[in-house]
Amino acid sequence: MGIEPGDQATIEYTGRLTDEDGTVFDTSRERVAEESGLADSQPEREFEPLTVEPGAGQLIEGFEEGLMGLEEGDTETITVPPEKGYGEEREDQIIEQDRTEFEEMLEGEVPEEGMMIQTERQQVGEIVHVDEEVVRIDFNHELAGETLEFDVEVVSID
């Protein structure tokens, strides 16, 4: 019997962008993490099978939907469009701050393009523009607007 809501499914997976390079953005497989550079960029992480409860909102919608009905031992490539993943990029998620006020919030740290910040409400953003007067911060998820592919192997279903 295939995966149903409420099951505990243990999976191996590799998430890729559908760009020309098939850039790996996440994986449970240590070998893939080493080959893609994820192991170097996330040295504290253990790359191991993931146990999830499909239907419980632990994964993005399109990934959960793609797991439904798969059986133990199945391998599948699940394609997730932006609307079932991290959404489309939205202009209202890019905000401008007065540079002087922003530097006060950073307690004197100098804002630079590419710098990641986190708000008091745990929202993460990337500084995408800095000039003499304005700092622009993009709070879109880094995978917003991307079509994603997940190569999945179902290890077990409980």
Backbone bond lengths (Angstrom), bond angles and torsions (degrees), N, CA, C in turn:
res aa  C-N    CA-C-N  psi(-1)  N-CA   C-N-CA  omega(-1)  CA-C   N-CA-C  phi
1 M - - - 1.461 - - 1.520 109.21 -
2 G 1.318 118.31 138.54 1.453 123.77 -176.34 1.516 113.09 -78.23
3 I 1.321 114.83 171.52 1.472 122.04 179.72 1.521 109.82 -61.77
4 E 1.332 114.67 133.52 1.463 122.73 176.96 1.519 108.46 -129.30
5 P 1.347 117.54 160.22 1.461 119.53 175.76 1.530 110.63 -54.01
6 G 1.317 115.80 136.81 1.461 121.18 -179.94 1.515 113.64 96.21
7 D 1.337 117.94 -18.00 1.469 120.60 176.45 1.525 109.75 -69.57
8 Q 1.308 116.08 157.77 1.458 122.84 168.47 1.525 105.90 -102.95
9 A 1.317 116.18 113.46 1.460 120.56 -178.77 1.520 108.90 -111.48
10 T 1.316 116.40 130.71 1.453 121.54 174.22 1.514 106.85 -104.14
11 I 1.348 114.60 125.78 1.466 119.89 -174.72 1.528 110.91 -131.69
12 E 1.304 114.32 153.07 1.459 122.40 164.25 1.521 104.50 -103.77
13 Y 1.328 117.61 141.98 1.464 119.15 -177.77 1.526 111.09 -152.43
14 T 1.317 114.08 156.59 1.456 122.19 169.57 1.515 106.85 -135.67
15 G 1.329 116.23 123.38 1.460 121.92 177.85 1.517 109.98 -98.91
16 R 1.338 115.33 128.99 1.468 121.31 -179.28 1.523 110.14 -128.03
17 L 1.323 114.70 152.80 1.455 120.37 168.78 1.524 107.37 -80.40
18 T 1.311 116.66 155.04 1.461 119.62 178.14 1.529 110.42 -91.50
19 D 1.345 116.29 30.40 1.458 120.36 176.15 1.523 109.96 -78.44
20 E 1.307 117.16 177.21 1.468 121.34 -177.59 1.524 112.51 -57.68
21 D 1.326 116.66 -34.11 1.465 121.27 -176.10 1.526 113.41 -87.75
22 G 1.344 117.70 -12.83 1.456 119.80 -174.80 1.515 110.87 61.69
23 T 1.332 116.42 44.24 1.457 122.97 -175.36 1.527 111.72 -54.89
24 V 1.334 116.66 125.30 1.458 122.15 177.81 1.527 108.68 -80.02
25 F 1.353 116.56 125.09 1.462 120.05 178.41 1.526 112.21 -109.98
26 D 1.337 117.51 -14.47 1.465 120.39 179.00 1.532 108.60 -164.67
27 T 1.318 116.30 151.79 1.457 121.26 177.72 1.516 110.41 -162.93
28 S 1.312 115.08 157.49 1.467 120.74 171.78 1.521 110.22 -100.43
29 R 1.311 116.70 -9.93 1.469 122.16 -173.74 1.531 110.97 -92.89
30 E 1.329 115.63 121.20 1.461 121.01 -176.98 1.530 111.96 -60.22
31 R 1.322 117.60 -42.47 1.471 120.82 -179.58 1.522 110.90 -60.19
32 V 1.331 117.09 -44.48 1.462 121.50 179.38 1.528 109.86 -65.06
33 A 1.333 116.50 -39.51 1.466 120.73 178.43 1.522 110.86 -61.39
34 E 1.326 116.75 -41.31 1.462 120.55 178.96 1.521 110.82 -67.11
35 E 1.331 117.15 -45.14 1.471 121.37 -178.56 1.531 112.38 -65.76
36 S 1.320 117.39 -33.91 1.463 121.37 -175.70 1.522 113.58 -89.98
37 G 1.334 117.34 -9.98 1.460 120.57 -178.10 1.522 113.86 91.48
38 L 1.339 118.19 -3.86 1.466 119.87 178.98 1.525 111.78 -64.00
39 A 1.325 116.81 -34.78 1.472 119.70 -179.90 1.522 110.52 -63.03
40 D 1.330 117.14 -36.26 1.466 120.50 178.24 1.519 111.64 -71.67
41 S 1.335 117.27 -38.99 1.463 120.40 -177.47 1.529 112.71 -80.73
42 Q 1.341 117.58 -14.93 1.468 121.85 178.57 1.534 109.32 -131.83
43 P 1.344 116.94 63.68 1.469 119.97 -171.74 1.533 115.05 -63.20
44 E 1.310 118.36 -22.21 1.466 121.29 -178.49 1.528 112.76 -85.93
45 R 1.319 116.56 -12.36 1.465 121.08 -174.19 1.522 111.35 -81.13
46 E 1.325 115.01 142.07 1.462 121.45 171.91 1.520 107.30 -99.43
47 F 1.317 116.56 123.75 1.452 121.27 179.42 1.524 107.45 -92.71
48 E 1.333 115.24 108.11 1.464 121.49 -175.15 1.521 108.70 -150.12
49 P 1.344 117.38 165.17 1.467 119.77 -179.85 1.531 111.02 -53.97
50 L 1.317 115.23 147.82 1.456 123.04 -177.25 1.524 109.24 -106.02
51 T 1.330 116.87 130.73 1.461 121.27 175.20 1.526 107.99 -105.51
52 V 1.328 115.53 123.96 1.460 121.77 -176.86 1.523 109.74 -134.25
53 E 1.316 113.85 163.13 1.469 121.02 173.72 1.529 107.39 -112.45
54 P 1.342 117.04 91.73 1.466 118.94 -179.82 1.521 111.24 -55.65
55 G 1.320 115.32 136.65 1.460 120.83 -178.15 1.514 112.74 96.84
56 A 1.338 117.60 -9.39 1.467 121.30 -178.02 1.525 111.99 -95.15
57 G 1.326 117.92 3.86 1.454 120.49 177.76 1.520 114.12 79.45
58 Q 1.333 117.99 18.96 1.463 121.51 179.68 1.522 111.95 -81.22
59 L 1.326 116.39 -21.00 1.462 122.35 -177.07 1.525 108.71 -122.58
60 I 1.329 116.18 165.16 1.457 118.31 174.44 1.525 109.20 -63.45
61 E 1.312 115.38 151.42 1.470 122.33 -172.22 1.527 113.88 -52.69
62 G 1.308 117.57 -48.76 1.462 120.71 -176.56 1.517 113.37 -65.82
63 F 1.331 117.15 -32.22 1.468 121.38 177.64 1.528 109.09 -69.76
64 E 1.340 116.83 -46.31 1.469 120.38 177.81 1.524 111.05 -58.76
65 E 1.333 116.42 -46.31 1.468 119.82 -179.77 1.525 110.95 -60.18
66 G 1.320 117.12 -39.47 1.461 121.41 -178.65 1.515 113.45 -68.16
67 L 1.338 117.03 -25.87 1.467 120.72 178.86 1.528 112.50 -76.64
68 M 1.341 116.79 -28.33 1.462 120.94 -175.87 1.528 110.62 -58.61
69 G 1.320 115.05 130.47 1.457 121.56 177.07 1.518 114.15 89.80
70 L 1.348 117.54 -14.61 1.467 118.75 177.41 1.520 109.54 -68.46
71 E 1.313 116.30 148.62 1.459 121.67 -178.52 1.521 110.63 -112.12
72 E 1.325 115.26 161.69 1.457 121.23 178.01 1.527 109.53 -53.00
73 G 1.343 115.81 129.98 1.452 121.72 -179.83 1.519 113.90 92.24
74 D 1.337 117.65 -14.29 1.462 120.53 179.15 1.524 110.59 -66.28
75 T 1.326 115.19 145.82 1.461 121.96 168.67 1.515 106.60 -121.60
76 E 1.308 115.85 141.49 1.469 120.12 -174.05 1.523 108.30 -154.17
77 T 1.328 115.74 150.24 1.462 120.98 169.06 1.518 106.86 -106.20
78 I 1.317 115.55 120.95 1.462 122.23 -178.55 1.528 107.58 -105.87
79 T 1.326 116.99 122.09 1.460 121.86 177.71 1.522 108.22 -100.41
80 V 1.330 115.50 128.98 1.466 121.78 -176.07 1.532 109.12 -120.35
81 P 1.347 117.57 113.37 1.461 119.71 176.64 1.534 110.41 -72.70
82 P 1.329 117.80 160.63 1.470 120.09 -176.90 1.528 114.48 -51.89
83 E 1.336 117.49 -40.12 1.471 119.18 -176.74 1.529 113.09 -66.85
84 K 1.328 118.30 -16.80 1.465 121.18 176.52 1.525 110.56 -110.94
85 G 1.330 115.47 8.87 1.457 121.64 178.09 1.519 109.83 -116.14
86 Y 1.317 115.98 -109.61 1.466 120.94 -177.05 1.519 112.57 -104.51
87 G 1.336 116.35 14.12 1.457 121.23 177.15 1.514 112.60 79.26
88 E 1.307 114.26 174.40 1.463 121.26 175.90 1.529 108.37 -81.48
89 E 1.326 116.08 156.08 1.462 118.97 172.78 1.514 107.97 -65.92
90 R 1.334 116.20 138.27 1.459 120.69 -178.09 1.523 109.66 -124.41
91 E 1.331 114.88 133.11 1.474 120.60 179.27 1.526 111.55 -61.50
92 D 1.356 117.03 -32.85 1.467 118.73 -178.10 1.528 112.48 -71.43
93 Q 1.323 117.28 -4.39 1.461 121.35 175.74 1.542 111.61 -93.83
94 I 1.328 115.85 1.99 1.468 120.95 175.90 1.523 106.51 -109.70
95 I 1.325 115.96 117.71 1.465 119.86 -176.37 1.520 110.63 -115.82
96 E 1.330 114.74 155.85 1.462 120.71 175.39 1.516 109.07 -111.94
97 Q 1.310 114.62 140.62 1.453 121.68 177.18 1.519 108.39 -126.78
98 D 1.300 116.02 145.97 1.461 120.57 171.10 1.528 107.71 -61.97
99 R 1.325 116.87 130.21 1.463 120.17 -174.35 1.526 112.12 -60.29
100 T 1.313 117.66 -44.03 1.469 120.53 -178.31 1.525 110.29 -61.70
101 E 1.337 117.25 -46.47 1.467 120.78 178.66 1.526 111.03 -63.06
102 F 1.324 116.10 -40.39 1.458 120.63 -178.99 1.528 110.55 -64.17
103 E 1.325 116.91 -43.51 1.469 120.27 178.33 1.529 111.19 -62.50
104 E 1.340 117.53 -34.75 1.468 120.81 175.50 1.524 110.20 -63.26
105 M 1.353 117.21 -41.61 1.462 120.62 178.02 1.531 110.64 -63.71
106 L 1.333 116.60 -33.39 1.470 121.47 179.04 1.522 111.96 -83.33
107 E 1.338 115.80 3.83 1.461 122.47 179.14 1.526 111.69 54.32
108 G 1.345 114.33 47.06 1.453 119.97 174.24 1.516 115.68 92.33
109 E 1.317 118.27 -12.14 1.465 119.91 177.72 1.526 108.53 -66.52
110 V 1.316 116.84 139.28 1.456 121.76 -176.93 1.529 109.82 -85.25
111 P 1.348 117.64 122.13 1.467 119.89 179.09 1.523 111.06 -70.37
112 E 1.334 115.84 138.60 1.461 121.93 178.20 1.517 109.13 -134.76
113 E 1.337 116.40 147.92 1.454 120.61 175.96 1.521 109.41 -58.24
114 G 1.343 115.86 137.22 1.460 121.45 -179.01 1.521 113.06 93.79
115 M 1.323 117.49 -16.10 1.465 121.95 179.40 1.527 109.65 -67.71
116 M 1.329 116.70 136.20 1.460 121.57 177.82 1.529 108.21 -97.38
117 I 1.325 115.54 139.81 1.459 120.57 177.47 1.523 109.16 -129.34
118 Q 1.322 115.51 161.10 1.468 120.88 176.79 1.520 108.21 -132.81
119 T 1.325 115.99 131.64 1.456 121.02 -179.54 1.528 109.88 -81.28
120 E 1.316 115.17 171.53 1.465 120.23 177.09 1.530 111.50 -61.64
121 R 1.342 117.13 -25.27 1.468 121.87 179.00 1.524 111.45 -92.08
122 Q 1.342 116.50 17.68 1.466 123.81 175.49 1.520 113.97 68.91
123 Q 1.322 117.74 16.83 1.459 120.99 176.82 1.528 108.29 -81.78
124 V 1.340 116.56 131.47 1.459 121.81 -177.31 1.521 109.63 -102.79
125 G 1.333 115.65 134.95 1.456 120.79 178.87 1.513 111.09 -139.34
126 E 1.329 114.38 161.15 1.463 121.09 178.28 1.519 108.94 -115.65
127 I 1.319 116.04 132.01 1.457 120.28 175.62 1.525 107.43 -72.25
128 V 1.341 115.78 120.60 1.460 120.45 -175.76 1.528 112.77 -111.32
129 H 1.345 117.15 -9.42 1.462 120.37 178.86 1.526 109.05 -157.76
130 V 1.334 115.02 136.63 1.461 121.12 174.83 1.524 107.67 -139.06
131 D 1.340 116.00 128.76 1.458 119.29 169.51 1.524 107.92 -136.70
132 E 1.308 117.66 -167.50 1.469 121.34 -175.19 1.532 112.58 -61.79
133 E 1.344 116.87 -29.98 1.459 120.34 -172.55 1.519 114.80 -112.01
134 V 1.342 117.28 -29.29 1.464 120.69 -167.87 1.527 111.59 -130.93
135 V 1.332 114.32 145.49 1.463 122.15 169.35 1.524 106.00 -119.54
136 R 1.343 116.98 128.35 1.458 121.45 179.32 1.527 107.67 -109.58
137 I 1.347 115.79 129.25 1.461 122.05 -176.55 1.522 109.09 -122.46
138 D 1.337 115.52 130.70 1.467 122.70 -179.38 1.526 108.35 -100.59
139 F 1.338 115.66 115.73 1.461 121.54 179.55 1.528 112.37 -100.70
140 N 1.336 117.68 9.76 1.462 119.92 172.45 1.526 108.13 -65.13
141 H 1.322 116.97 145.96 1.465 120.45 173.94 1.518 107.69 -61.34
142 E 1.330 117.67 145.28 1.463 120.78 -177.16 1.532 112.84 -60.87
143 L 1.335 117.93 -20.53 1.469 121.02 178.91 1.530 112.62 -103.02
144 A 1.348 116.86 8.81 1.467 119.96 177.06 1.528 109.17 -61.64
145 G 1.320 115.28 138.40 1.451 120.98 178.32 1.517 114.39 83.83
146 E 1.314 117.67 -3.06 1.462 121.89 -176.64 1.531 111.45 -98.56
147 T 1.334 115.98 139.99 1.459 121.35 167.28 1.523 105.72 -87.39
148 L 1.313 116.27 129.59 1.467 122.24 -173.93 1.526 110.31 -112.18
149 E 1.321 115.61 149.17 1.465 121.42 172.75 1.523 108.61 -123.76
150 F 1.318 115.10 134.77 1.456 121.19 176.75 1.520 108.60 -120.03
151 D 1.329 116.98 118.62 1.463 121.63 170.07 1.517 105.63 -86.33
152 V 1.333 116.58 118.56 1.460 122.30 -172.18 1.516 110.99 -122.30
153 E 1.330 115.22 141.01 1.456 121.89 169.59 1.526 106.84 -126.27
154 V 1.333 117.32 124.94 1.456 121.14 178.92 1.523 108.05 -83.94
155 V 1.336 116.12 114.16 1.460 122.31 -178.11 1.528 110.78 -82.34
156 S 1.345 115.61 -45.98 1.461 119.37 179.38 1.521 110.59 -158.42
157 I 1.326 115.68 159.28 1.466 123.07 177.04 1.520 107.28 -132.88
158 D 1.323 117.07 126.34 1.476 121.75 176.97 1.509 110.00 -121.26
